[in-house]
Amino acid sequence: MYTKIPIKDSSREEWLKLRKTGIGGSDAGSICGMNPYSNAMKVFHDKTSDTIEEQQDNEAIRQGHDLEEYVAQRFMEETGLKVRRSNFMYRNLEYPFMIADVDRLVIGEDAGLECKTASAYNADKWKDGEIPLHYIMQCYHYMAVTGKRVWYIAAVILGREFTYRRLEWDDALISQMTAAEQYFWKNHVEKGIMPDPDGSKACDEVLRQYFHTARKSAEIELVGFDEKLDRRAALLEQIAPLQQELNQIEQEVKLYMQDNETASSSRFKVLWSSVEKTSLDTKRMKLEKPEIYQEYAKVSVSRRFQIKSA
């Protein structure tokens, strides 16, 4: 059902290149529209670009990586099951665009384990047996690739608790997910056709990466967008009073808090903190120390999107 690709001795760059050859578990939720932090357009860019892009090296990602072994150990303590590392990447033979780099395999059971670390701020997403949807899709993707009938997902909610869930093979869900991934790979990645935008911040970032600078004086005819831009204008008219109401509510809370940093109720906790920020007075430097300004000045280029009546 699958072929195994050794990755134990692979470099980080080799592993990242291998990930570009197929759809992985962390891509599944994005393609199916269930990942709040990514989407199909972002996955398309990752799979088709020539650059090898790593995830932003922030503290949350590092903690997740460093605590993976701890989560696996806690899972074994809690369940009595034994798990081991795989040291392979799996590629489905029937659908070779589907790949899986799994955290752990369960010894003596046709199952795998996904290890997660969650912030205490996201504890509500794990309450009452719930699992974030994109993590569910990740586990079912691993089942689809490996053919294993069960996948566990274990999570440490930092400073709060340890929890785990057991997911079983679901024919309908796996069939629908596989069809979505196949459509994405065949009709977008292989044909080099970017998926449609969905309004997310992830789409904004991808569009900035593809079309970072404008060709001066280059102009095209705007065809087929009049109705959409009319709709945009109507939405702006609806948003304006709602934005004002939102601002008013926040202002009322600030007036109530005055110089207190925190206000709490049984349902909400409001923080209005002081934040110190040091900035360079570039206007003064340019005037008084022009040679230093020129030496250290850095030009950045971005694009401003505006819509005006013709």
KOLDRENBA-828099 format. One record per atom (N, C-alpha, C): residue number from 1; chain; atom name; x, y, z. Coordinates in steps of 0.05 Angstrom, whole numbers. Each point is the difference from the previous one (the first is absolute). Layout:
nr  kette  atom  X  Y  Z
NUM  A  CA  X  Y  Z
...
% end
This chain:
nr  kette  atom  X  Y  Z
1  A  N  17  -24  0
1  A  CA  -17  24  0
1  A  C  17  25  0
2  A  N  24  -2  11
2  A  CA  17  24  1
2  A  C  29  -9  -4
3  A  N  17  20  -6
3  A  CA  29  -4  -1
3  A  C  12  17  22
4  A  N  23  -9  11
4  A  CA  13  14  21
4  A  C  26  13  -9
5  A  N  3  25  6
5  A  CA  24  15  -7
5  A  C  16  6  25
6  A  N  25  -10  2
6  A  CA  16  5  24
6  A  C  6  30  4
7  A  N  -4  10  24
7  A  CA  5  29  5
7  A  C  18  4  25
8  A  N  8  -22  13
8  A  CA  15  3  25
8  A  C  25  15  -4
9  A  N  15  -4  -22
9  A  CA  25  13  -5
9  A  C  -2  23  -19
10  A  N  -25  8  -7
10  A  CA  -4  23  -19
10  A  C  6  26  14
11  A  N  11  19  -15
11  A  CA  4  27  11
11  A  C  -27  14  0
12  A  N  -1  23  14
12  A  CA  -24  16  1
12  A  C  -9  8  -28
13  A  N  19  9  -16
13  A  CA  -6  9  -27
13  A  C  -11  -23  -17
14  A  N  12  -24  2
14  A  CA  -9  -23  -15
14  A  C  -29  -8  8
15  A  N  -5  2  26
15  A  CA  -27  -6  10
15  A  C  -21  20  -10
16  A  N  8  26  -1
16  A  CA  -19  20  -10
16  A  C  -5  -3  -30
17  A  N  21  -8  -15
17  A  CA  -4  -5  -29
17  A  C  -19  -24  -4
18  A  N  3  -20  16
18  A  CA  -17  -24  -2
18  A  C  -29  7  6
19  A  N  -5  18  19
19  A  CA  -27  9  6
19  A  C  -14  14  -24
20  A  N  16  12  -17
20  A  CA  -11  14  -23
20  A  C  -11  -19  -22
21  A  N  7  -26  3
21  A  CA  -8  -19  -21
21  A  C  -28  -12  5
22  A  N  -14  9  20
22  A  CA  -26  -11  5
22  A  C  -15  16  21
23  A  N  -24  -9  6
23  A  CA  -17  13  20
23  A  C  4  -15  27
24  A  N  8  15  20
24  A  CA  5  -12  27
24  A  C  -23  4  18
25  A  N  2  -12  24
25  A  CA  -22  2  19
25  A  C  -7  28  8
26  A  N  20  17  4
26  A  CA  -6  28  8
26  A  C  -12  16  -23
27  A  N  1  -10  -25
27  A  CA  -12  13  -23
27  A  C  -29  -7  -3
28  A  N  -9  -23  10
28  A  CA  -27  -10  -5
28  A  C  -21  20  9
29  A  N  2  10  25
29  A  CA  -20  18  10
29  A  C  -1  26  -16
30  A  N  23  9  -9
30  A  CA  1  25  -16
30  A  C  -14  -4  -27
31  A  N  4  -22  -13
31  A  CA  -13  -6  -26
31  A  C  -30  -3  3
32  A  N  -8  -11  23
32  A  CA  -29  -4  5
32  A  C  -13  24  13
33  A  N  14  22  3
33  A  CA  -11  24  11
33  A  C  -6  0  29
34  A  N  16  -16  16
34  A  CA  -6  -3  28
34  A  C  23  11  18
35  A  N  21  12  -12
35  A  CA  22  9  15
35  A  C  -1  31  3
36  A  N  -4  10  24
36  A  CA  -2  29  3
36  A  C  26  15  -5
37  A  N  22  -14  -3
37  A  CA  26  13  -3
37  A  C  11  -3  -28
38  A  N  -13  -16  -17
38  A  CA  11  -5  -27
38  A  C  -23  -6  -18
39  A  N  5  -3  -26
39  A  CA  -21  -7  -19
39  A  C  12  -12  -25
40  A  N  -17  -7  -20
40  A  CA  9  -13  -24
40  A  C  20  17  -16
41  A  N  -4  26  -1
41  A  CA  19  17  -15
41  A  C  28  -1  12
42  A  N  1  -1  27
42  A  CA  26  -1  13
42  A  C  14  -27  -5
43  A  N  -16  -21  0
43  A  CA  12  -27  -6
43  A  C  9  0  -29
44  A  N  -15  11  -18
44  A  CA  8  1  -29
44  A  C  26  15  -3
45  A  N  4  22  14
45  A  CA  25  15  -2
45  A  C  23  -17  11
46  A  N  -5  -14  22
46  A  CA  21  -16  12
46  A  C  9  -23  -19
47  A  N  -20  -12  -14
47  A  CA  7  -23  -17
47  A  C  11  7  -27
48  A  N  -6  24  -9
48  A  CA  8  8  -27
48  A  C  24  20  -2
49  A  N  6  13  23
49  A  CA  22  19  -1
49  A  C  27  -14  0
50  A  N  20  14  -10
50  A  CA  27  -11  -1
50  A  C  14  2  27
51  A  N  -10  17  17
51  A  CA  14  5  26
51  A  C  -8  -21  20
52  A  N  18  -6  18
52  A  CA  -5  -18  22
52  A  C  -6  17  24
53  A  N  -26  0  8
53  A  CA  -9  17  21
53  A  C  -4  -16  26
54  A  N  12  9  21
54  A  CA  -5  -12  26
54  A  C  -22  16  15
55  A  N  -13  -13  19
55  A  CA  -18  14  17
55  A  C  15  21  16
56  A  N  -14  22  6
56  A  CA  13  21  16
56  A  C  9  -12  27
57  A  N  26  5  6
57  A  CA  11  -12  24
57  A  C  -7  16  25
58  A  N  -25  -4  9
58  A  CA  -8  15  24
58  A  C  0  -19  24
59  A  N  -6  11  23
59  A  CA  2  -15  25
59  A  C  -20  -23  1
60  A  N  -25  5  -10
60  A  CA  -20  -20  0
60  A  C  7  -25  -16
61  A  N  12  5  -24
61  A  CA  9  -22  -17
61  A  C  22  -15  14
62  A  N  19  14  11
62  A  CA  22  -13  14
62  A  C  -9  -17  23
63  A  N  -19  11  16
63  A  CA  -10  -16  22
63  A  C  -15  -25  -9
64  A  N  -15  3  -22
64  A  CA  -14  -23  -11
64  A  C  19  -22  -8
65  A  N  22  8  -12
65  A  CA  21  -20  -9
65  A  C  14  -12  24
66  A  N  8  17  18
66  A  CA  16  -10  23
66  A  C  -17  -18  19
67  A  N  -26  6  1
67  A  CA  -18  -15  19
67  A  C  -13  -24  -13
68  A  N  6  -6  -25
68  A  CA  -12  -23  -13
68  A  C  6  -26  15
69  A  N  25  -4  8
69  A  CA  7  -24  15
69  A  C  -15  -1  27
70  A  N  -2  23  13
70  A  CA  -15  1  26
70  A  C  -29  -8  -4
71  A  N  -13  10  -21
71  A  CA  -28  -7  -6
71  A  C  -2  -30  -5
72  A  N  19  -11  -15
72  A  CA  -1  -29  -5
72  A  C  3  -16  26
73  A  N  18  9  17
73  A  CA  4  -14  26
73  A  C  -25  2  17
74  A  N  -12  23  1
74  A  CA  -25  4  16
74  A  C  -22  -18  -11
75  A  N  -2  -3  -27
75  A  CA  -20  -17  -12
75  A  C  4  -29  9
76  A  N  25  -9  0
76  A  CA  6  -28  8
76  A  C  -7  -4  30
77  A  N  6  20  16
77  A  CA  -7  -2  29
77  A  C  -30  -2  4
78  A  N  -15  17  -15
78  A  CA  -29  2  3
78  A  C  -15  -24  -10
79  A  N  10  -12  -23
79  A  CA  -15  -21  -13
79  A  C  11  -28  4
80  A  N  26  -2  8
80  A  CA  13  -26  2
80  A  C  9  -11  -26
81  A  N  -5  15  -22
81  A  CA  10  -8  -26
81  A  C  29  8  -4
82  A  N  14  -13  -18
82  A  CA  27  6  -7
82  A  C  1  12  -28
83  A  N  17  20  -4
83  A  CA  3  12  -26
83  A  C  30  2  -7
84  A  N  5  3  -26
84  A  CA  27  2  -10
84  A  C  1  20  -23
85  A  N  24  10  -5
85  A  CA  4  18  -23
85  A  C  -1  -17  -25
86  A  N  -6  13  -23
86  A  CA  -2  -15  -25
86  A  C  26  2  -16
87  A  N  12  25  -2
87  A  CA  24  5  -16
87  A  C  -4  -4  -30
88  A  N  -26  0  -9
88  A  CA  -6  -2  -28
88  A  C  -21  21  -7
89  A  N  0  8  -25
89  A  CA  -23  14  -12
89  A  C  -15  -20  -17
90  A  N  -26  1  2
90  A  CA  -17  -20  -15
90  A  C  -13  14  -24
91  A  N  -1  -15  -22
91  A  CA  -13  10  -24
91  A  C  -21  -21  -9
92  A  N  -25  8  -3
92  A  CA  -21  -18  -8
92  A  C  4  -8  -29
93  A  N  -2  -26  -5
93  A  CA  6  -11  -27
93  A  C  -23  6  -20
94  A  N  -25  -1  10
94  A  CA  -23  6  -17
94  A  C  -2  30  -6
95  A  N  7  16  20
95  A  CA  -1  29  -3
95  A  C  28  11  8
96  A  N  19  -1  -19
96  A  CA  28  7  8
96  A  C  4  28  8
97  A  N  -19  18  -5
97  A  CA  2  28  9
97  A  C  -5  2  30
98  A  N  -9  -21  13
98  A  CA  -6  0  28
98  A  C  23  -12  16
99  A  N  12  17  17
99  A  CA  23  -9  16
99  A  C  -5  5  29
100  A  N  15  -14  17
100  A  CA  -4  3  29
100  A  C  26  -2  15
101  A  N  5  19  18
101  A  CA  23  0  17
101  A  C  -11  -1  29
102  A  N  -2  -23  11
102  A  CA  -16  -4  25
102  A  C  18  3  24
103  A  N  -12  8  23
103  A  CA  15  4  24
103  A  C  8  -27  13
104  A  N  -20  -17  4
104  A  CA  6  -26  13
104  A  C  -19  -21  -12
105  A  N  9  -26  2
105  A  CA  -17  -23  -6
105  A  C  -5  -15  26
106  A  N  -23  -11  3
106  A  CA  -8  -15  24
106  A  C  9  -29  -3
107  A  N  15  -10  19
107  A  CA  10  -28  -1
107  A  C  -23  -19  7
108  A  N  -3  -20  -17
108  A  CA  -21  -21  6
108  A  C  -28  8  -7
109  A  N  -3  23  -13
109  A  CA  -27  9  -9
109  A  C  3  13  -27
110  A  N  -20  -3  -17
110  A  CA  0  11  -27
110  A  C  -8  30  3
111  A  N  19  15  11
111  A  CA  -6  28  7
111  A  C  25  17  1
112  A  N  -5  26  -1
112  A  CA  21  20  2
112  A  C  -7  21  21
113  A  N  19  18  6
113  A  CA  -4  20  20
113  A  C  10  27  -11
114  A  N  -16  21  3
114  A  CA  7  27  -6
114  A  C  3  15  27
115  A  N  23  14  3
115  A  CA  6  14  25
115  A  C  -4  30  -4
116  A  N  -15  13  18
116  A  CA  -4  29  -2
116  A  C  5  14  26
117  A  N  8  25  -2
117  A  CA  3  18  23
117  A  C  -19  24  -5
118  A  N  -16  6  20
118  A  CA  -20  22  -3
118  A  C  4  21  22
119  A  N  -4  25  -8
119  A  CA  0  21  20
119  A  C  -25  -1  18
120  A  N  3  10  24
120  A  CA  -22  0  18
120  A  C  -23  17  -11
121  A  N  7  19  -18
121  A  CA  -21  17  -12
121  A  C  -17  -16  -19
122  A  N  10  -23  -9
122  A  CA  -15  -17  -19
122  A  C  -12  -24  14
123  A  N  -1  0  26
123  A  CA  -10  -23  15
123  A  C  -29  -7  -7
124  A  N  -16  21  -6
124  A  CA  -28  -4  -6
124  A  C  -4  -17  -25
125  A  N  20  0  -18
125  A  CA  -2  -15  -25
125  A  C  3  -30  5
126  A  N  8  -8  24
126  A  CA  3  -28  7
126  A  C  -20  -9  21
127  A  N  -18  17  8
127  A  CA  -18  -8  22
127  A  C  -21  -20  -10
128  A  N  -11  -15  19
128  A  CA  -22  -19  -5
128  A  C  5  -19  -24
129  A  N  25  -9  -2
129  A  CA  7  -19  -21
129  A  C  4  12  -28
130  A  N  0  26  -2
130  A  CA  3  13  -26
130  A  C  30  -1  -9
131  A  N  4  4  -27
131  A  CA  26  1  -12
131  A  C  -2  22  -21
132  A  N  20  18  -3
132  A  CA  0  19  -22
132  A  C  -3  -15  -27
133  A  N  -17  11  -17
133  A  CA  -7  -14  -25
133  A  C  24  -7  -17
134  A  N  19  19  -2
134  A  CA  23  -6  -18
134  A  C  17  -22  11
135  A  N  0  -4  26
135  A  CA  14  -23  12
135  A  C  -14  -26  -6
136  A  N  -26  1  0
136  A  CA  -16  -24  -7
136  A  C  7  -8  -29
137  A  N  1  19  -18
137  A  CA  6  -6  -28
137  A  C  29  -11  -3
138  A  N  17  10  16
138  A  CA  28  -9  0
138  A  C  1  -30  7
139  A  N  -14  -8  21
139  A  CA  0  -28  9
139  A  C  -13  -18  -21
140  A  N  -22  9  -12
140  A  CA  -13  -17  -20
140  A  C  17  -1  -26
141  A  N  15  20  -5
141  A  CA  19  -1  -23
141  A  C  21  -21  5
142  A  N  10  -2  24
142  A  CA  20  -20  6
142  A  C  -12  -28  -2
143  A  N  -25  -3  8
143  A  CA  -14  -26  -3
143  A  C  -2  -7  -30
144  A  N  -8  20  -16
144  A  CA  -4  -5  -28
144  A  C  26  -8  -14
145  A  N  23  12  8
145  A  CA  26  -7  -12
145  A  C  9  -27  9
146  A  N  -1  -6  26
146  A  CA  11  -24  11
146  A  C  -19  -24  0
147  A  N  -26  6  -2
147  A  CA  -19  -22  2
147  A  C  -6  -8  29
148  A  N  11  13  19
148  A  CA  -4  -7  28
148  A  C  -29  8  8
149  A  N  -13  -16  16
149  A  CA  -28  3  6
149  A  C  -5  19  24
150  A  N  20  6  15
150  A  CA  -3  17  24
150  A  C  23  21  1
151  A  N  -7  24  8
151  A  CA  21  20  6
151  A  C  -7  14  26
152  A  N  20  1  17
152  A  CA  -3  15  25
152  A  C  12  28  -3
153  A  N  -12  18  14
153  A  CA  12  27  1
153  A  C  1  8  30
154  A  N  24  7  8
154  A  CA  5  7  28
154  A  C  10  29  1
155  A  N  -9  14  21
155  A  CA  8  29  2
155  A  C  5  7  29
156  A  N  21  16  4
156  A  CA  5  13  26
156  A  C  -9  29  -2
157  A  N  -19  7  16
157  A  CA  -9  28  2
157  A  C  18  13  21
158  A  N  18  17  -10
158  A  CA  22  10  18
158  A  C  -11  12  26
159  A  N  10  -11  22
159  A  CA  -7  10  26
159  A  C  -28  -9  9
160  A  N  -14  -16  -16
160  A  CA  -27  -8  7
160  A  C  -5  -30  3
161  A  N  5  -14  -22
161  A  CA  -8  -29  1
161  A  C  13  -15  -24
162  A  N  -2  -26  2
162  A  CA  6  -18  -22
162  A  C  -26  -14  -8
163  A  N  -4  -3  -27
163  A  CA  -24  -13  -10
163  A  C  6  -15  -25
164  A  N  -16  -19  -6
164  A  CA  4  -15  -25
164  A  C  -28  -9  -11
165  A  N  -1  -6  -26
165  A  CA  -24  -9  -13
165  A  C  7  -24  -18
166  A  N  -20  -16  -6
166  A  CA  4  -23  -18
166  A  C  -19  3  -24
167  A  N  11  1  -24
167  A  CA  -15  2  -24
167  A  C  0  -26  -16
168  A  N  -23  -9  -10
168  A  CA  -1  -25  -15
168  A  C  -6  6  -29
169  A  N  8  -19  -17
169  A  CA  -4  2  -29
169  A  C  -28  7  -7
170  A  N  -4  20  -17
170  A  CA  -26  8  -10
170  A  C  0  1  -30
171  A  N  -13  -20  -12
171  A  CA  1  -3  -29
171  A  C  -9  26  -15
172  A  N  -23  11  8
172  A  CA  -11  23  -13
172  A  C  18  24  2
173  A  N  10  6  24
173  A  CA  17  23  4
173  A  C  27  -3  -16
174  A  N  12  -24  2
174  A  CA  25  -4  -14
174  A  C  -3  1  -30
175  A  N  -23  -10  -10
175  A  CA  -5  1  -29
175  A  C  -3  29  -9
176  A  N  -15  16  15
176  A  CA  -4  28  -7
176  A  C  26  16  1
177  A  N  16  -5  21
177  A  CA  25  14  3
177  A  C  20  -8  -22
178  A  N  1  -25  -7
178  A  CA  18  -9  -21
178  A  C  -8  12  -27
179  A  N  -26  2  -5
179  A  CA  -10  12  -25
179  A  C  8  30  -1
180  A  N  -3  14  23
180  A  CA  7  28  0
180  A  C  30  4  -5
181  A  N  17  -17  13
181  A  CA  29  2  -4
181  A  C  8  -7  -29
182  A  N  -14  -20  -11
182  A  CA  6  -8  -28
182  A  C  -7  23  -19
183  A  N  -23  12  4
183  A  CA  -8  23  -17
183  A  C  20  22  2
184  A  N  8  7  25
184  A  CA  19  21  4
184  A  C  27  -6  -14
185  A  N  10  -24  3
185  A  CA  26  -7  -12
185  A  C  -2  0  -31
186  A  N  -21  -13  -11
186  A  CA  -2  -3  -29
186  A  C  -7  27  -14
187  A  N  -18  15  12
187  A  CA  -10  24  -13
187  A  C  14  26  7
188  A  N  16  -1  22
188  A  CA  14  25  7
188  A  C  30  -4  -1
189  A  N  11  -19  16
189  A  CA  29  -3  1
189  A  C  11  -9  -27
190  A  N  -11  -22  -11
190  A  CA  11  -10  -25
190  A  C  -4  19  -23
191  A  N  -22  15  0
191  A  CA  -6  18  -22
191  A  C  11  28  5
192  A  N  10  5  24
192  A  CA  11  26  7
192  A  C  -21  22  1
193  A  N  -24  -8  8
193  A  CA  -22  20  1
193  A  C  -6  5  30
194  A  N  3  25  8
194  A  CA  -4  8  28
194  A  C  -29  -3  8
195  A  N  -6  -11  23
195  A  CA  -28  -1  10
195  A  C  -11  28  4
196  A  N  -27  1  1
196  A  CA  -13  26  4
196  A  C  5  10  28
197  A  N  2  26  4
197  A  CA  3  12  27
197  A  C  -25  -5  17
198  A  N  4  1  26
198  A  CA  -23  -4  18
198  A  C  -3  22  21
199  A  N  15  22  -4
199  A  CA  -4  23  19
199  A  C  18  -2  25
200  A  N  16  -20  2
200  A  CA  16  -4  25
200  A  C  26  16  -1
201  A  N  12  3  23
201  A  CA  26  13  2
201  A  C  21  -16  -15
202  A  N  -3  -27  0
202  A  CA  19  -17  -14
202  A  C  1  6  -29
203  A  N  -24  7  -12
203  A  CA  -1  8  -28
203  A  C  15  26  -5
204  A  N  -4  19  19
204  A  CA  14  26  -3
204  A  C  30  -5  -1
205  A  N  10  -17  18
205  A  CA  29  -5  1
205  A  C  10  -13  -26
206  A  N  -15  -19  -11
206  A  CA  8  -13  -25
206  A  C  0  20  -23
207  A  N  -20  16  -2
207  A  CA  -1  20  -21
207  A  C  23  20  2
208  A  N  7  7  25
208  A  CA  24  18  3
208  A  C  25  -14  -10
209  A  N  2  -26  5
209  A  CA  25  -14  -8
209  A  C  1  -2  -30
210  A  N  -22  -6  -13
210  A  CA  0  -3  -29
210  A  C  2  27  -15
211  A  N  -14  20  10
211  A  CA  -2  25  -15
211  A  C  9  23  18
212  A  N  25  -1  9
212  A  CA  11  19  20
212  A  C  2  28  -11
213  A  N  8  3  -24
213  A  CA  4  27  -12
213  A  C  -17  3  -25
214  A  N  -7  25  -6
214  A  CA  -16  6  -24
214  A  C  18  10  -22
215  A  N  -6  -7  -25
215  A  CA  15  11  -23
215  A  C  -11  28  -5
216  A  N  18  19  2
216  A  CA  -7  28  -3
216  A  C  -15  5  -26
217  A  N  -23  14  2
217  A  CA  -17  8  -22
217  A  C  -12  -23  -15
218  A  N  3  -25  9
218  A  CA  -13  -23  -13
218  A  C  -30  0  7
219  A  N  -17  -3  -20
219  A  CA  -29  2  5
219  A  C  -14  -22  -16
220  A  N  -21  -11  11
220  A  CA  -17  -19  -14
220  A  C  -29  8  3
221  A  N  -17  -10  -18
221  A  CA  -29  6  1
221  A  C  -12  -17  22
222  A  N  -18  12  16
222  A  CA  -13  -13  22
222  A  C  -26  -13  -11
223  A  N  0  -26  -3
223  A  CA  -23  -14  -13
223  A  C  -13  -19  20
224  A  N  -26  2  3
224  A  CA  -15  -19  15
224  A  C  -1  5  30
225  A  N  8  24  9
225  A  CA  0  5  29
225  A  C  -18  22  9
226  A  N  -16  12  -18
226  A  CA  -17  22  8
226  A  C  -20  -8  22
227  A  N  -13  -23  -3
227  A  CA  -19  -9  20
227  A  C  13  -6  27
228  A  N  23  -12  -1
228  A  CA  14  -5  25
228  A  C  9  26  14
229  A  N  8  19  -15
229  A  CA  9  26  12
229  A  C  -24  16  10
230  A  N  -24  -4  -13
230  A  CA  -24  12  10
230  A  C  -7  -13  27
231  A  N  3  -26  1
231  A  CA  -5  -15  26
231  A  C  20  10  21
232  A  N  25  4  -7
232  A  CA  20  10  19
232  A  C  -9  27  11
233  A  N  -9  18  -17
233  A  CA  -9  26  9
233  A  C  -24  -2  19
234  A  N  -18  -19  -5
234  A  CA  -23  -4  17
234  A  C  9  -11  27
235  A  N  19  -18  0
235  A  CA  10  -11  25
235  A  C  13  21  17
236  A  N  15  18  -13
236  A  CA  13  22  15
236  A  C  -20  18  14
237  A  N  -23  4  -13
237  A  CA  -21  16  12
237  A  C  -12  -14  24
238  A  N  -1  -26  0
238  A  CA  -10  -16  23
238  A  C  20  -2  22
239  A  N  26  -1  -7
239  A  CA  21  -4  19
239  A  C  5  25  17
240  A  N  -3  24  -13
240  A  CA  7  25  14
240  A  C  -15  4  26
241  A  N  -27  -3  1
241  A  CA  -14  4  26
241  A  C  6  -22  20
242  A  N  5  -25  -10
242  A  CA  7  -22  18
242  A  C  28  6  13
243  A  N  18  10  -16
243  A  CA  27  7  10
243  A  C  -2  22  21
244  A  N  -18  19  -5
244  A  CA  -3  22  20
244  A  C  -12  -11  26
245  A  N  -19  -19  -3
245  A  CA  -12  -11  24
245  A  C  20  -17  16
246  A  N  17  -15  -14
246  A  CA  21  -15  13
246  A  C  19  18  15
247  A  N  8  22  -14
247  A  CA  18  19  13
247  A  C  -12  13  25
248  A  N  -26  5  -1
248  A  CA  -14  13  22
248  A  C  -1  -19  24
249  A  N  -4  -26  -5
249  A  CA  0  -20  22
249  A  C  27  -1  14
250  A  N  21  0  -17
250  A  CA  27  -1  12
250  A  C  6  25  15
251  A  N  -9  23  -10
251  A  CA  5  26  14
251  A  C  -15  0  27
252  A  N  -24  -11  1
252  A  CA  -15  -1  25
252  A  C  14  -17  21
253  A  N  12  -22  -9
253  A  CA  15  -18  18
253  A  C  25  15  10
254  A  N  14  14  -18
254  A  CA  24  14  8
254  A  C  -7  22  20
255  A  N  -22  14  -4
255  A  CA  -8  21  19
255  A  C  -6  -12  27
256  A  N  -13  -23  1
256  A  CA  -6  -14  24
256  A  C  26  -9  15
257  A  N  19  -9  -16
257  A  CA  25  -10  12
257  A  C  18  22  10
258  A  N  0  23  -13
258  A  CA  17  22  6
258  A  C  30  -9  0
259  A  N  14  3  22
259  A  CA  29  -7  0
259  A  C  5  -29  9
260  A  N  -20  -16  3
260  A  CA  4  -28  8
260  A  C  8  -17  -25
261  A  N  19  -18  4
261  A  CA  10  -16  -22
261  A  C  -19  -22  -8
262  A  N  -14  -12  20
262  A  CA  -16  -24  -5
262  A  C  -28  4  12
263  A  N  -20  -11  -14
263  A  CA  -27  -1  10
263  A  C  -11  -27  -6
264  A  N  -13  -13  20
264  A  CA  -9  -27  -4
264  A  C  -29  -4  9
265  A  N  -14  -18  -14
265  A  CA  -27  -9  8
265  A  C  0  -30  -1
266  A  N  -23  -12  4
266  A  CA  -1  -29  -1
266  A  C  3  -11  -29
267  A  N  -3  18  -19
267  A  CA  2  -8  -29
267  A  C  23  12  -15
268  A  N  9  23  8
268  A  CA  20  15  -15
268  A  C  23  10  17
269  A  N  23  2  -13
269  A  CA  23  12  13
269  A  C  11  21  -20
270  A  N  0  25  8
270  A  CA  9  22  -18
270  A  C  27  10  9
271  A  N  19  2  -18
271  A  CA  26  12  6
271  A  C  4  25  -15
272  A  N  8  21  14
272  A  CA  6  26  -13
272  A  C  27  8  11
273  A  N  21  -11  -12
273  A  CA  27  1  11
273  A  C  16  23  -12
274  A  N  20  9  14
274  A  CA  19  19  -10
274  A  C  22  -15  -15
275  A  N  6  9  -24
275  A  CA  21  -12  -17
275  A  C  20  21  -7
276  A  N  25  -5  8
276  A  CA  22  18  -7
276  A  C  11  -6  -27
277  A  N  5  20  -16
277  A  CA  11  -3  -26
277  A  C  21  21  -5
278  A  N  24  -9  -8
278  A  CA  21  19  -7
278  A  C  3  2  -30
279  A  N  -1  24  -10
279  A  CA  2  4  -29
279  A  C  20  21  -6
280  A  N  11  -1  -24
280  A  CA  20  20  -9
280  A  C  -13  23  -13
281  A  N  7  24  7
281  A  CA  -11  24  -12
281  A  C  15  5  -27
282  A  N  -10  -14  -20
282  A  CA  14  1  -26
282  A  C  -2  28  -13
283  A  N  -22  14  5
283  A  CA  -3  26  -11
283  A  C  22  19  10
284  A  N  5  -1  27
284  A  CA  21  16  12
284  A  C  28  -9  -9
285  A  N  4  -26  -1
285  A  CA  26  -10  -9
285  A  C  6  9  -29
286  A  N  -20  -2  -17
286  A  CA  4  9  -28
286  A  C  8  29  -2
287  A  N  -11  16  19
287  A  CA  6  29  -1
287  A  C  27  6  13
288  A  N  6  -12  23
288  A  CA  24  6  15
288  A  C  24  -17  -7
289  A  N  -5  -25  -7
289  A  CA  22  -19  -6
289  A  C  -5  -14  -27
290  A  N  -1  16  -22
290  A  CA  -8  -12  -26
290  A  C  19  -22  -9
291  A  N  26  2  7
291  A  CA  19  -21  -9
291  A  C  -6  -27  14
292  A  N  -7  2  26
292  A  CA  -7  -25  14
292  A  C  -26  -11  -10
293  A  N  -19  17  -5
293  A  CA  -26  -8  -10
293  A  C  4  -16  -26
294  A  N  16  12  -19
294  A  CA  4  -13  -26
294  A  C  14  -27  3
295  A  N  17  -2  19
295  A  CA  15  -25  4
295  A  C  -17  -23  10
296  A  N  -20  7  17
296  A  CA  -16  -21  12
296  A  C  -29  -1  -10
297  A  N  -7  18  -18
297  A  CA  -27  -1  -11
297  A  C  -5  -25  -16
298  A  N  -23  -12  4
298  A  CA  -7  -25  -15
298  A  C  -27  5  -14
299  A  N  0  -4  -26
299  A  CA  -24  4  -16
299  A  C  -16  -26  -1
300  A  N  -25  0  8
300  A  CA  -18  -23  -3
300  A  C  -22  6  -20
301  A  N  -8  -20  -15
301  A  CA  -20  4  -20
301  A  C  -25  -16  6
302  A  N  -23  12  0
302  A  CA  -25  -14  3
302  A  C  -20  12  -20
303  A  N  -24  -12  -2
303  A  CA  -20  10  -19
303  A  C  -24  9  15
304  A  N  -11  23  -8
304  A  CA  -24  12  12
304  A  C  -24  -6  -19
305  A  N  -21  -12  12
305  A  CA  -24  -7  -16
305  A  C  -21  21  4
306  A  N  -9  14  -22
306  A  CA  -20  20  2
306  A  C  -20  -3  -22
307  A  N  -25  7  6
307  A  CA  -21  -1  -20
307  A  C  -14  27  -2
308  A  N  -1  12  -24
308  A  CA  -12  26  -4
308  A  C  -21  -2  -22
309  A  N  -18  18  0
309  A  CA  -20  2  -21
309  A  C  14  9  -26
310  A  N  -8  -12  -23
310  A  CA  12  8  -26
310  A  C  -10  27  -8
% end
